[in-house]
């Protein structure tokens, strides 16, 4: 009974392990360690009957030998045999997988064993309290009459927790403060502040109030007053606010009508609402339905001049608006919302919304959607500057690339080791560039640490070079980029850099690295890899402590520990630290946990990959209690800017190739220790690549290829415009500083000549946003007006995250309110990676006045959807079972809402009102509850989890399935941007699932991924790719408009072209090198995951397999398509297939699937 109570069921299984199932030491465990014990009871079942039934079940179980441990393997149709959460054992046996195990010993004592990894302390306390209460009742009852319902009554403390403690939301407010009067008070307080912006029009609070007053006079003359409903059919513009406020001031209630809705819907609303007046525009007259209401055109009312506030007499209990929502009968139904409801809502939002001075709210929601009340009226009652977006065609997400976002980006100068021969000129570029950077607004100068190699050799100690920079600069930060911490005693690090900190008056920063080259560790052999990583963090921690003036203990020769405090004392209180990483995701996480900045580069990792790692880093920062807004991500880029792209390419080519050649020399000897290139798939040792056998022509081809790739994708090269574009690209992923590597072989005088152009890049990238005057897209509006607040549905938020300009714009936003539908956690993570804003999940039906609960999104949110949190001010939330009693905490039930937000009900729908608005048994008196029809549950911590609705839970072949789980699984497949799963009834009457998705994922690849993660019954029978999800006018996914799934016959082959014998032999080599099967003639080596090092291996293996001695490495790059390479080897052609060649759908799908497989393999290798 206790187990069933915790599951909210009256029938179910627990795991039972009788002593007979416990194997002895000589007998192998061929049987499962448990067998199911079935419990089945109703509320009326007596304790006596229940006890007898359980005894019979135990007797039956004791007489059975158990089931084979490998039963699922013998009969896959059984699916997964999950261990029940609750288990009972006789003796000390254990049942793997059980959450709670009750072990009965020989003297009748029961010991509870609880998996604390799956239950927290609060949940354990609740469960044990229930068990204690149940045992007490059972011991003091008459078993023949004591029912299951009485036995499972919640403990008093648990009931009070739900009914009172978590619903103690009382907050003072003035229910008589009408919506329009709240605006008038703000207008009196800040008359000259900007109230409203629409495209190129601005109105102050005083101007907006005056216009609304004049319009209200005209409405009163038309008969508008208390208890008069007025249709409001205006497009988004200042007049929409003026009209709504005018209706309210005149004493009426506005009835929102969207001009873009079908005329029959508008006609129904006008007729059903009994609206006697219709306020519209001349431009929208053609959209208006036939009506007997008096038509008033707002654009024909004289709104000029001063006008006193109008008091139409509306009070707390009068309607503010009558808003129509979809009805089960197919006709919209009107919800009556009173002024007192809105006043309470405003009070609740005061606890949820950041109202700092200078706040700007972007309003994007249709007035026919009730959350517009927050955007349009709460904002104006609280002093916001309100930016109203125009109609859909003018309020696009973005209108294309934005050349400069207005987001800041630091630029610094980075040195690596261009050796100009012995003498003072060796460091001339260092000093000249440092002076230039110091005088021209750059953030820092970075110098590295390198030993025993010409590659970086001029910089064996960044403290020495840093001191030289300190002597010739006044403003710029002096940083080690990087100091190889395992090669130094932490005290020396603190001492050396404290000197520089004093010389610079606190302008020091250190990037800590674990080491570049194995030979370096002759300086401290004890820290040779793999000991270098732990030594890095130990040295960084101790240097930080010493910097703060703390005593740190170090061992003396005798082994005793000596506390040390270093001198000189630095100027800065804290040592600003970076962790240098070449791309290992684990290092990014560790840097976040340490609260350090990041220094990285783009050698061996793409910008997209860096974006993913920044998201990991930010999550780690938050998890450790740090704010990502206070931490930096610095990316080192090889840099050269010229007045033309080709000039920059010509000047940078040979120096960059020589730089890479030096790197390749290190790779030949120490590939596994050098972090700049990725390890090839399938290669267990660097020596298997045998790079030392490359000829000069082959090396030149690789270097040319590498230079072109780096020039195009990974450096700060080209013109000023190219540099700005790269900076904006990096801003979007969260990079905060570009460290311009300038000394990689270009002549010093040429480098210095180019510094002015790098400065132009810096100045342009940090200039105010440049927007077209007629760009009123969401991205442009956010940037132009420095929007701080945005409210939207998850569906709209998903669209924003999928647009580069919108993602960039979201970095300006301070708070995001997401609501209107379930908020998927994957979207929350995506938003978190795009913006530093506080993100709140909002929940509430129209019937309880907009939002009734809210939850600030936890960066580490788990599960399928974000919790909906706690009720807002003067609101109560109850999770009720089928009997109308509070469901046990953790058990799903219907979410019912009470309090001051509960509206009057449905307009002229008394029967429906009585059905959905019921007496509140917990508050008593005339208080009512609204039955939402939503499924939810309380967590042990007092948070509400939204679980969907009854119709979003289905059973397939007896298995209860949450559609959200399948949708979440689909969204986690690469290439899927949105997913919806719906149940459909087939012609034979059985229920099957149809999955709809947007994105580039191939159907076969998606199905394979789902089959690998979900039970068979949860894999949709049909998968259908859509260009976009259908949305309702309120931007929610319109499930009713999803098309019927179309089943397609699977093609027998990807293409009709078969591989030739030579193509097959080359493909066999590619398969081995790339780890990809079924390579087709039209496949491209690099599209399948190949890169320069794998090309070397493929070249070598093809020459060996085909005895193709004339094949050069250049040919692999010239002919990356399998068919073209085969033709070239056959001597049948020398022109490669143009890259624009169209692929079949099947070929494209397979190629994308293989790319993902290769990328996943590389990520696993990096981690």
HUZIGI-V500328 format. One record per backbone hydrogen bond with DSSP energy under -0.5 kcal/mol. NH is the residue of the N-H (numbers start at 1). CO is the residue of the C=O. E is the energy in kcal/mol with one decimal. If there is no record, write none. Layout:
{{NH | CO | E} {NH | CO | E}}
This chain:
{{5 | 1 | -2.4} {6 | 2 | -2.0} {7 | 3 | -1.0} {8 | 4 | -0.7} {8 | 5 | -1.0} {9 | 4 | -2.6} {12 | 39 | -2.6} {14 | 37 | -1.6} {15 | 86 | -2.5} {16 | 35 | -2.4} {17 | 88 | -2.7} {21 | 18 | -2.0} {22 | 19 | -1.4} {23 | 21 | -0.6} {27 | 24 | -1.0} {28 | 26 | -0.6} {30 | 28 | -1.6} {32 | 67 | -3.0} {35 | 16 | -2.3} {37 | 14 | -2.6} {38 | 36 | -0.6} {39 | 12 | -3.0} {41 | 10 | -2.9} {45 | 42 | -1.1} {47 | 143 | -0.5} {47 | 146 | -2.8} {48 | 143 | -2.2} {50 | 46 | -2.5} {51 | 47 | -2.7} {52 | 48 | -2.3} {53 | 49 | -2.4} {54 | 50 | -2.5} {55 | 51 | -2.4} {56 | 52 | -2.1} {57 | 53 | -2.2} {58 | 54 | -2.7} {59 | 55 | -2.4} {60 | 56 | -2.4} {61 | 57 | -2.6} {62 | 58 | -2.9} {63 | 59 | -1.2} {64 | 61 | -1.4} {69 | 30 | -2.3} {71 | 68 | -1.6} {74 | 70 | -1.7} {75 | 71 | -2.3} {78 | 75 | -2.2} {79 | 76 | -2.1} {82 | 80 | -1.0} {87 | 100 | -2.4} {88 | 15 | -2.8} {89 | 102 | -2.5} {90 | 17 | -2.4} {91 | 89 | -0.7} {91 | 104 | -2.8} {96 | 94 | -0.5} {98 | 95 | -1.8} {99 | 85 | -1.8} {100 | 85 | -2.4} {101 | 113 | -2.8} {102 | 87 | -3.2} {103 | 101 | -0.8} {103 | 111 | -3.1} {104 | 89 | -2.9} {104 | 102 | -0.6} {105 | 103 | -0.5} {105 | 109 | -2.5} {108 | 105 | -1.9} {111 | 103 | -2.7} {111 | 109 | -0.5} {113 | 101 | -2.8} {115 | 99 | -2.6} {116 | 114 | -1.1} {118 | 115 | -1.7} {119 | 115 | -1.2} {124 | 120 | -2.3} {125 | 121 | -2.3} {126 | 122 | -1.9} {127 | 123 | -2.4} {128 | 124 | -2.5} {129 | 125 | -2.0} {130 | 126 | -2.2} {131 | 127 | -2.2} {132 | 128 | -2.4} {133 | 129 | -2.4} {134 | 130 | -2.6} {135 | 131 | -2.5} {136 | 132 | -2.2} {137 | 133 | -2.3} {138 | 134 | -2.5} {139 | 135 | -1.9} {140 | 136 | -0.8} {140 | 137 | -0.9} {141 | 138 | -0.8} {143 | 141 | -0.8} {145 | 142 | -2.0} {146 | 142 | -1.9} {147 | 145 | -0.5} {148 | 45 | -2.2} {149 | 43 | -2.2} {151 | 147 | -2.3} {152 | 148 | -2.2} {153 | 150 | -1.1} {159 | 155 | -2.2} {160 | 156 | -2.7} {161 | 157 | -2.0} {162 | 158 | -1.7} {163 | 159 | -2.9} {164 | 160 | -2.5} {165 | 160 | -2.0} {166 | 161 | -2.7} {167 | 164 | -0.7} {168 | 165 | -1.3} {169 | 167 | -2.1} {175 | 173 | -0.8} {177 | 174 | -1.7} {178 | 176 | -1.1} {182 | 178 | -2.1} {183 | 179 | -1.3} {184 | 180 | -2.3} {185 | 181 | -2.3} {186 | 182 | -1.4} {187 | 183 | -2.4} {188 | 184 | -2.1} {189 | 185 | -1.5} {190 | 186 | -2.7} {193 | 190 | -1.0} {195 | 203 | -2.4} {196 | 203 | -2.2} {197 | 386 | -2.8} {198 | 201 | -2.9} {201 | 198 | -2.7} {203 | 196 | -2.5} {205 | 193 | -2.0} {206 | 191 | -2.5} {208 | 204 | -2.7} {209 | 205 | -2.3} {210 | 206 | -2.3} {211 | 207 | -2.3} {212 | 208 | -2.2} {213 | 209 | -2.2} {214 | 210 | -2.1} {215 | 211 | -2.1} {216 | 212 | -2.2} {217 | 213 | -1.9} {218 | 214 | -1.5} {219 | 215 | -2.0} {220 | 216 | -2.6} {221 | 217 | -2.1} {222 | 218 | -1.0} {223 | 220 | -1.7} {224 | 219 | -2.4} {227 | 251 | -0.6} {228 | 225 | -1.4} {229 | 227 | -0.6} {230 | 253 | -2.7} {231 | 277 | -2.6} {232 | 255 | -2.6} {233 | 231 | -0.6} {233 | 279 | -2.8} {234 | 232 | -0.6} {240 | 237 | -1.2} {241 | 237 | -0.8} {242 | 238 | -2.4} {243 | 239 | -3.1} {244 | 240 | -1.9} {245 | 241 | -2.6} {246 | 242 | -2.2} {247 | 243 | -2.2} {248 | 244 | -2.0} {249 | 245 | -2.8} {250 | 246 | -2.2} {251 | 248 | -1.2} {252 | 247 | -2.0} {253 | 228 | -2.3} {254 | 320 | -1.8} {255 | 230 | -2.9} {256 | 254 | -0.6} {257 | 232 | -2.5} {259 | 257 | -0.6} {261 | 258 | -2.2} {266 | 262 | -1.9} {267 | 263 | -2.7} {268 | 264 | -2.0} {269 | 265 | -2.2} {270 | 266 | -2.6} {271 | 267 | -2.6} {272 | 268 | -3.3} {273 | 269 | -2.5} {274 | 270 | -0.9} {275 | 270 | -1.1} {276 | 229 | -1.4} {277 | 229 | -0.9} {278 | 294 | -3.2} {279 | 231 | -3.4} {280 | 278 | -0.6} {280 | 296 | -2.7} {281 | 233 | -0.5} {284 | 281 | -0.8} {285 | 282 | -1.1} {287 | 284 | -1.2} {288 | 284 | -0.5} {288 | 285 | -1.3} {294 | 276 | -2.9} {296 | 278 | -2.9} {298 | 280 | -3.1} {298 | 296 | -0.7} {300 | 297 | -1.8} {301 | 298 | -1.7} {303 | 301 | -0.7} {312 | 249 | -1.5} {312 | 310 | -0.7} {318 | 315 | -1.5} {320 | 337 | -3.1} {321 | 337 | -1.5} {322 | 254 | -2.2} {323 | 321 | -0.5} {323 | 335 | -1.8} {325 | 333 | -2.6} {330 | 327 | -1.7} {333 | 325 | -2.6} {335 | 323 | -3.0} {336 | 334 | -0.5} {336 | 905 | -2.7} {337 | 321 | -2.1} {337 | 335 | -0.7} {338 | 336 | -0.5} {339 | 318 | -2.2} {340 | 316 | -2.7} {342 | 338 | -1.7} {343 | 339 | -2.6} {344 | 340 | -2.1} {345 | 341 | -2.1} {346 | 342 | -2.7} {347 | 343 | -1.8} {348 | 344 | -2.5} {349 | 345 | -2.5} {350 | 346 | -1.4} {351 | 347 | -0.6} {351 | 348 | -1.0} {352 | 349 | -0.9} {353 | 349 | -2.6} {355 | 353 | -0.6} {359 | 356 | -1.1} {361 | 385 | -2.6} {362 | 789 | -2.2} {363 | 361 | -0.7} {363 | 387 | -3.2} {364 | 362 | -0.6} {369 | 366 | -1.9} {372 | 369 | -2.2} {373 | 370 | -2.0} {374 | 371 | -0.6} {375 | 371 | -1.4} {376 | 372 | -3.3} {377 | 373 | -1.9} {378 | 373 | -1.9} {379 | 374 | -1.2} {381 | 377 | -1.6} {382 | 378 | -0.7} {382 | 379 | -0.9} {384 | 379 | -2.4} {385 | 359 | -2.0} {386 | 195 | -2.3} {386 | 384 | -0.6} {387 | 361 | -3.3} {387 | 385 | -0.6} {388 | 197 | -2.8} {388 | 386 | -0.6} {389 | 363 | -2.1} {389 | 387 | -0.5} {394 | 391 | -1.7} {395 | 391 | -1.5} {403 | 401 | -0.6} {410 | 736 | -2.5} {412 | 738 | -2.5} {413 | 444 | -2.6} {414 | 740 | -3.0} {415 | 446 | -2.0} {417 | 743 | -0.9} {419 | 417 | -0.8} {420 | 418 | -0.8} {426 | 423 | -1.8} {427 | 424 | -1.4} {428 | 425 | -1.2} {429 | 425 | -0.6} {431 | 427 | -2.1} {432 | 428 | -2.9} {433 | 429 | -2.8} {434 | 430 | -1.9} {435 | 431 | -2.3} {436 | 432 | -2.3} {437 | 433 | -3.0} {438 | 434 | -2.4} {439 | 435 | -1.7} {440 | 436 | -0.9} {440 | 437 | -0.6} {442 | 437 | -1.8} {443 | 411 | -3.6} {445 | 477 | -2.1} {446 | 413 | -3.0} {447 | 479 | -1.8} {450 | 459 | -2.4} {456 | 417 | -0.8} {456 | 454 | -1.7} {457 | 454 | -0.7} {459 | 456 | -1.9} {464 | 461 | -0.9} {465 | 461 | -1.7} {466 | 462 | -2.5} {467 | 463 | -1.8} {468 | 464 | -1.7} {469 | 465 | -2.1} {470 | 466 | -2.5} {471 | 467 | -1.5} {472 | 468 | -0.6} {472 | 469 | -1.3} {473 | 469 | -0.6} {473 | 470 | -0.6} {477 | 443 | -2.3} {478 | 507 | -3.0} {479 | 445 | -2.6} {479 | 477 | -0.5} {480 | 509 | -2.0} {481 | 447 | -3.6} {481 | 479 | -0.6} {482 | 511 | -0.5} {483 | 511 | -3.1} {484 | 482 | -0.5} {485 | 483 | -1.6} {485 | 513 | -1.1} {486 | 513 | -0.6} {487 | 484 | -2.1} {488 | 485 | -2.1} {492 | 489 | -0.7} {493 | 489 | -1.8} {494 | 490 | -2.3} {495 | 491 | -2.7} {496 | 492 | -2.9} {497 | 493 | -2.1} {498 | 494 | -1.4} {499 | 495 | -1.5} {500 | 496 | -1.3} {501 | 497 | -2.4} {502 | 498 | -1.9} {503 | 499 | -2.3} {504 | 500 | -2.3} {505 | 502 | -0.7} {506 | 501 | -3.2} {509 | 478 | -1.6} {510 | 576 | -2.6} {511 | 480 | -2.1} {512 | 510 | -0.6} {512 | 578 | -3.1} {513 | 483 | -2.5} {520 | 517 | -1.6} {521 | 518 | -1.4} {522 | 519 | -1.7} {523 | 520 | -1.8} {527 | 524 | -2.3} {528 | 525 | -2.0} {531 | 528 | -2.3} {533 | 530 | -0.6} {534 | 530 | -0.5} {535 | 531 | -1.8} {536 | 532 | -2.1} {537 | 533 | -1.6} {538 | 534 | -2.2} {539 | 535 | -2.6} {540 | 536 | -2.4} {541 | 537 | -2.4} {542 | 538 | -2.2} {543 | 539 | -2.7} {544 | 540 | -2.3} {545 | 541 | -2.1} {546 | 542 | -2.7} {547 | 543 | -2.3} {548 | 544 | -1.8} {549 | 546 | -1.4} {550 | 545 | -2.4} {552 | 564 | -2.5} {554 | 562 | -1.9} {556 | 560 | -3.0} {559 | 556 | -1.5} {562 | 554 | -3.3} {563 | 561 | -0.5} {564 | 552 | -2.2} {576 | 574 | -0.7} {577 | 575 | -0.5} {578 | 510 | -2.8} {579 | 597 | -2.2} {580 | 512 | -2.7} {581 | 599 | -2.4} {587 | 584 | -1.0} {588 | 584 | -1.4} {589 | 585 | -2.2} {590 | 586 | -2.5} {591 | 587 | -2.4} {592 | 588 | -2.0} {593 | 589 | -2.5} {594 | 590 | -1.8} {595 | 591 | -0.6} {595 | 592 | -1.0} {596 | 591 | -2.5} {597 | 577 | -3.1} {598 | 632 | -2.3} {599 | 579 | -2.2} {600 | 634 | -2.6} {602 | 636 | -0.7} {604 | 602 | -0.9} {610 | 606 | -2.3} {611 | 607 | -2.2} {612 | 608 | -1.9} {613 | 609 | -1.9} {614 | 610 | -2.5} {615 | 611 | -1.8} {616 | 612 | -1.8} {617 | 613 | -2.7} {618 | 614 | -3.0} {619 | 615 | -2.2} {620 | 616 | -2.3} {621 | 617 | -2.5} {622 | 618 | -2.5} {623 | 619 | -2.7} {624 | 620 | -1.4} {625 | 622 | -1.9} {626 | 621 | -3.2} {628 | 626 | -0.6} {630 | 627 | -2.3} {631 | 628 | -1.9} {634 | 598 | -3.3} {634 | 632 | -0.5} {635 | 737 | -2.6} {636 | 600 | -3.1} {636 | 634 | -0.5} {637 | 739 | -2.5} {639 | 741 | -2.4} {640 | 716 | -2.5} {642 | 718 | -2.6} {648 | 644 | -2.0} {649 | 645 | -2.3} {650 | 646 | -2.7} {651 | 647 | -2.4} {652 | 648 | -2.2} {653 | 649 | -1.9} {654 | 650 | -0.6} {655 | 651 | -0.6} {656 | 652 | -2.6} {657 | 653 | -2.5} {658 | 654 | -2.6} {659 | 655 | -2.2} {660 | 656 | -2.6} {661 | 657 | -2.7} {662 | 658 | -2.2} {663 | 659 | -1.8} {664 | 660 | -3.0} {665 | 661 | -2.2} {666 | 662 | -1.5} {667 | 663 | -2.2} {668 | 664 | -2.2} {669 | 665 | -1.1} {670 | 666 | -3.4} {671 | 667 | -0.9} {673 | 670 | -0.8} {674 | 670 | -1.5} {675 | 673 | -0.5} {677 | 674 | -0.5} {683 | 680 | -1.3} {684 | 682 | -0.6} {688 | 685 | -1.4} {689 | 686 | -1.2} {690 | 686 | -0.5} {693 | 690 | -1.6} {694 | 691 | -1.8} {699 | 695 | -2.5} {700 | 696 | -2.6} {701 | 697 | -2.0} {702 | 698 | -2.3} {703 | 699 | -2.7} {704 | 700 | -2.8} {705 | 701 | -2.6} {706 | 702 | -3.1} {707 | 703 | -2.8} {708 | 704 | -2.4} {709 | 705 | -2.3} {710 | 706 | -2.7} {711 | 707 | -3.5} {712 | 708 | -2.3} {713 | 709 | -2.6} {714 | 710 | -2.1} {715 | 710 | -1.0} {716 | 638 | -2.8} {717 | 715 | -0.9} {718 | 640 | -1.0} {723 | 719 | -2.4} {724 | 720 | -2.5} {725 | 721 | -2.3} {726 | 722 | -2.2} {727 | 723 | -2.3} {728 | 724 | -2.7} {729 | 725 | -2.2} {730 | 726 | -2.2} {731 | 727 | -2.3} {732 | 728 | -1.9} {733 | 729 | -0.7} {733 | 730 | -0.5} {734 | 730 | -0.5} {734 | 731 | -1.5} {735 | 730 | -2.3} {736 | 633 | -2.3} {737 | 633 | -1.7} {738 | 410 | -2.7} {739 | 635 | -2.4} {739 | 737 | -0.6} {740 | 412 | -3.0} {740 | 738 | -0.8} {741 | 637 | -2.8} {741 | 739 | -0.8} {742 | 414 | -1.8} {742 | 740 | -0.7} {743 | 414 | -0.7} {744 | 742 | -0.8} {750 | 747 | -0.7} {751 | 747 | -2.5} {752 | 748 | -2.6} {753 | 749 | -1.9} {754 | 750 | -1.6} {755 | 751 | -0.6} {755 | 752 | -0.9} {756 | 753 | -0.5} {758 | 754 | -1.7} {759 | 755 | -2.4} {760 | 756 | -1.7} {761 | 757 | -2.0} {762 | 758 | -2.5} {763 | 759 | -3.1} {764 | 760 | -2.7} {765 | 761 | -2.7} {766 | 762 | -1.3} {767 | 764 | -1.1} {770 | 404 | -1.3} {771 | 769 | -0.7} {775 | 772 | -2.0} {776 | 774 | -1.0} {778 | 396 | -3.0} {779 | 397 | -2.5} {781 | 777 | -2.8} {782 | 778 | -2.5} {783 | 779 | -2.0} {784 | 780 | -3.3} {785 | 781 | -2.3} {786 | 783 | -0.7} {787 | 782 | -2.0} {788 | 360 | -2.1} {789 | 360 | -2.3} {790 | 815 | -1.7} {791 | 362 | -0.7} {792 | 817 | -2.2} {797 | 793 | -2.6} {798 | 794 | -2.5} {799 | 795 | -1.6} {800 | 796 | -2.2} {801 | 797 | -2.2} {802 | 798 | -1.0} {802 | 799 | -0.6} {803 | 800 | -1.4} {807 | 803 | -2.8} {808 | 804 | -2.2} {809 | 805 | -2.5} {810 | 806 | -2.3} {811 | 807 | -0.6} {811 | 808 | -1.0} {812 | 809 | -2.3} {813 | 810 | -0.9} {814 | 788 | -2.1} {815 | 788 | -2.3} {816 | 838 | -3.2} {817 | 790 | -2.6} {818 | 816 | -0.6} {818 | 840 | -3.1} {819 | 792 | -1.7} {820 | 842 | -0.7} {824 | 822 | -0.8} {825 | 864 | -1.8} {828 | 824 | -1.8} {829 | 825 | -2.4} {830 | 826 | -1.9} {831 | 827 | -3.0} {832 | 828 | -2.4} {833 | 829 | -1.7} {834 | 830 | -1.0} {834 | 831 | -0.7} {835 | 831 | -1.8} {838 | 814 | -2.6} {840 | 816 | -3.0} {841 | 855 | -3.3} {842 | 818 | -3.1} {842 | 840 | -0.6} {843 | 853 | -2.6} {848 | 845 | -1.7} {849 | 846 | -1.9} {851 | 849 | -0.7} {852 | 843 | -3.4} {853 | 843 | -2.3} {854 | 870 | -2.1} {855 | 841 | -2.1} {857 | 839 | -3.2} {861 | 858 | -2.0} {866 | 823 | -3.1} {868 | 944 | -2.1} {869 | 944 | -1.2} {870 | 854 | -2.0} {872 | 852 | -2.3} {874 | 169 | -2.7} {875 | 872 | -1.3} {876 | 898 | -2.4} {878 | 896 | -2.7} {880 | 878 | -0.7} {880 | 894 | -2.5} {881 | 885 | -3.1} {884 | 881 | -1.8} {887 | 879 | -2.9} {890 | 938 | -1.5} {891 | 888 | -2.4} {893 | 936 | -2.2} {894 | 880 | -2.3} {895 | 934 | -2.7} {896 | 878 | -3.0} {896 | 894 | -0.6} {897 | 930 | -2.3} {898 | 876 | -2.9} {899 | 928 | -0.5} {900 | 874 | -2.2} {902 | 899 | -1.3} {903 | 847 | -2.5} {904 | 336 | -1.5} {905 | 336 | -0.7} {907 | 334 | -2.6} {909 | 906 | -1.6} {913 | 909 | -2.7} {914 | 910 | -2.6} {915 | 911 | -1.6} {916 | 912 | -2.3} {917 | 913 | -3.0} {918 | 916 | -0.7} {918 | 929 | -2.4} {920 | 927 | -2.5} {921 | 919 | -0.9} {924 | 920 | -2.3} {927 | 924 | -1.5} {929 | 918 | -3.8} {930 | 897 | -3.1} {931 | 916 | -2.9} {931 | 929 | -0.6} {932 | 895 | -1.8} {932 | 930 | -0.8} {935 | 948 | -3.8} {936 | 893 | -2.4} {937 | 945 | -1.5} {939 | 943 | -2.3} {942 | 939 | -2.0} {944 | 869 | -2.5} {945 | 937 | -2.8} {946 | 944 | -0.5} {947 | 935 | -3.1} {948 | 935 | -0.7} {950 | 933 | -0.7} {952 | 949 | -2.1} {953 | 950 | -1.3} {954 | 961 | -2.0} {956 | 959 | -2.2} {957 | 955 | -0.5} {959 | 956 | -2.1} {960 | 958 | -0.5} {961 | 954 | -3.2} {963 | 952 | -1.3} {963 | 961 | -0.7} {965 | 962 | -1.1} {966 | 962 | -1.0} {967 | 963 | -2.5} {968 | 964 | -2.5} {969 | 965 | -2.0} {970 | 966 | -2.4} {971 | 967 | -2.4} {972 | 968 | -1.2} {973 | 970 | -1.6} {976 | 973 | -2.1} {977 | 975 | -0.6} {977 | 998 | -2.8} {978 | 998 | -0.9} {980 | 996 | -2.4} {982 | 994 | -2.3} {984 | 992 | -3.3} {986 | 984 | -0.6} {986 | 990 | -2.8} {989 | 986 | -1.6} {992 | 984 | -3.0} {994 | 982 | -2.5} {995 | 1022 | -3.3} {996 | 980 | -3.3} {997 | 1024 | -2.1} {998 | 978 | -1.9} {999 | 1026 | -0.5} {1000 | 975 | -1.6} {1001 | 975 | -1.1} {1006 | 1002 | -2.5} {1007 | 1003 | -2.7} {1008 | 1004 | -2.3} {1009 | 1005 | -2.0} {1010 | 1006 | -2.4} {1011 | 1007 | -2.7} {1012 | 1008 | -1.3} {1013 | 1010 | -1.3} {1014 | 1010 | -2.5} {1018 | 1015 | -1.7} {1019 | 1015 | -0.5} {1019 | 1016 | -1.5} {1020 | 1018 | -0.6} {1021 | 993 | -1.2} {1022 | 993 | -1.6} {1024 | 995 | -2.7} {1026 | 997 | -2.9} {1032 | 1036 | -3.0} {1035 | 1032 | -2.4} {1038 | 1030 | -3.1} {1039 | 1037 | -1.2} {1041 | 1038 | -1.3} {1042 | 1039 | -1.3} {1047 | 1045 | -0.6} {1058 | 1056 | -0.5} {1064 | 1060 | -2.5} {1065 | 1061 | -1.7} {1066 | 1062 | -2.4} {1067 | 1063 | -2.9} {1068 | 1064 | -1.9} {1069 | 1065 | -1.3} {1070 | 1066 | -2.6} {1071 | 1067 | -2.7} {1072 | 1068 | -1.6} {1073 | 1069 | -2.5} {1074 | 1070 | -3.5} {1075 | 1071 | -1.9} {1083 | 1080 | -1.8} {1085 | 1120 | -2.8} {1088 | 1084 | -1.6} {1089 | 1086 | -1.3} {1090 | 1085 | -1.8} {1095 | 1091 | -2.5} {1096 | 1092 | -1.7} {1097 | 1093 | -1.8} {1098 | 1094 | -3.0} {1099 | 1095 | -2.7} {1100 | 1096 | -2.3} {1101 | 1097 | -2.7} {1102 | 1098 | -2.7} {1103 | 1099 | -2.2} {1104 | 1100 | -1.9} {1105 | 1101 | -2.8} {1106 | 1102 | -2.7} {1107 | 1103 | -0.9} {1108 | 1103 | -0.8} {1109 | 1107 | -1.5} {1111 | 1108 | -1.5} {1115 | 1112 | -0.8} {1116 | 1112 | -0.7} {1116 | 1113 | -0.7} {1117 | 1113 | -1.0} {1118 | 1114 | -2.5} {1119 | 1115 | -2.5} {1120 | 1117 | -0.5} {1122 | 1083 | -2.3} {1123 | 1081 | -2.6} {1125 | 1121 | -2.4} {1126 | 1122 | -2.3} {1127 | 1123 | -2.3} {1128 | 1124 | -2.3} {1129 | 1125 | -2.2} {1130 | 1126 | -2.0} {1131 | 1127 | -0.8} {1131 | 1128 | -0.8} {1132 | 1127 | -2.5} {1133 | 1127 | -0.6} {1136 | 1134 | -0.7} {1141 | 1138 | -1.8} {1148 | 1144 | -2.7} {1149 | 1145 | -2.5} {1150 | 1146 | -2.5} {1151 | 1147 | -2.6} {1152 | 1148 | -2.6} {1153 | 1149 | -2.3} {1154 | 1150 | -2.5} {1155 | 1151 | -2.5} {1156 | 1152 | -2.2} {1157 | 1153 | -2.1} {1158 | 1154 | -2.7} {1159 | 1155 | -2.8} {1160 | 1156 | -2.9} {1161 | 1157 | -2.0} {1162 | 1158 | -2.3} {1163 | 1159 | -2.5} {1164 | 1160 | -2.2} {1165 | 1161 | -1.9} {1166 | 1162 | -2.4} {1167 | 1163 | -2.2}}
